[in-house]
Amino acid sequence: MSKQKDLNLEKYKISKYRYRELKYFCLQYDEKKQRLAALRGLGAVTYSSEPHGSGISDPTAAKAERTQQLANDIELIEQTVMEVDAANYDSLFANVTATNLPYEYLSPACGRRQFYEDRRKFFYLLDKKLSE
């Protein structure tokens, strides 16, 4: 576990464990983008006349479902950041995704206190959207 402190989201009724779940969901952003790109690439499916499994399989549909889920996760993160503060999109996005840069290394158009309040609001909105 990293030495970073957990964000206090008691104001939003989000436990530290749920916060960690949301945080790690966002930290997988780059991985999700890579997996999505790989799934959208050309892939060969081999068929054989040998029966296997339940006999009911649709690899194309399974790939489409995985692709759609990854695309939805990526869009959810991006749109939630945009919803919180469009003016600070780049800074907030960099902070909550895999780059995980602290405020001191970013150049947001707001002060530190406002930036971290926006970050709390981001996790609150993300929690609401994922719980729907």
N, C-alpha and C positions, 0 to 999 in steps of 0.2 A: 504494500500500500504506500502511496506517495506521502510526502510530508505536508502536502497541502491541507489546509483546514477545510472542514465541511462548511458549506454556506448555510447560514441559519435561516430556515424557511418556516419557522414556527408560526410566524405572522400569517402565512398562507396555509397552515395546517398540513405541511408536508414534512414527514419524518426524515431524519438524516439518512435512513436506509433507502427511502424512496428517492431522495435527492441524489444519492449515489447511483441509483438505477438510471435516473434521468441523465445524470452527468456522463455515465459510461455509454449510454445510448448515443449521446452527441459526440463523444470521443471516437466513436466508430464511423463517423461521417466519411472520412477518406476511404476507409475499408469498404464501406457500402458503395461508394462511387466506383471503386475498382471492380468489385464483384458485379455491379450492374453493367459496367462496360464489357466485362468478360461474358456475361450472359447474353448481351445484345450482339456479340460477335457470332461468327459462323461456327456452328458446332455440328458434328456428325452424330447421328443416332444410328446405331446398328440394330438390326432386327434379325432374329433367328427363328427357326421353326421349333426350337426347343421350348416346351412350356416351362414357365417359372413363376413363382409368386402366386398371386390369386388369379392370374390370367387376365386381370383387368389393369391395364397400365396405359397411361398417356403421357409419355415423357415431354411432349410439346406443351401440354397443358400445365404440367408441373413446373416446367421452365418459365412459362408465362406468368404463373402465380408468384414464383420467386422474384421474377423481374418486376412485377407490379408492386410487390411488398417493398422491395428496395427503393423503387422510384417514389413510393408514397412516403417512406421514412425520410428520404433526402428532401423531398418537397416540404414535408412537415417542419423540419428543422429550419430550412431557408425561409419559409413563409412566417414562421413564428418569430424569427429574428426581425424580419421586415415589419411585422405587426407591432413589435415592441418599440422600435426606434429606427425609422428609415434613414435618418441623418447619420446615425452611428452604426449602420449595418455592417460595414467591413470590420470595425473594431470589435463589436459585440460578437459577430460571427467567428472571428479568429479566436476570441476568448473562449467560447463555448464548444468549439469543435476541436479536432485533433491537434491543432497548433497550441491551443490552451495557453495563449500568451497572457501574462498579467497586464494590468492597466498601465504600468510603468513603461512597457515596451510598445504600447499602442498609441495612436494619436486621435482619440475620440474628440468630438466637438462638444464635450461636456466635462464637468468635474468628476473627480474620483467617486464621490458619494452618489451622484446621479448615475454614473456608469454602473456601479454595483447594485443600485436599486433597479436599474433596467435589467440587469442580469437575473436578479431575483424574480422580477416580473416574467422574464423569459421562461424560467423553470416552472413558474406557476401556470402560465398559459400552456406550456408543453404538457404538463401533468394533466390539465383539464382535457386537452385534445386527445391524449393517449388513453384517458379513462372513458372516453365516449364510446 
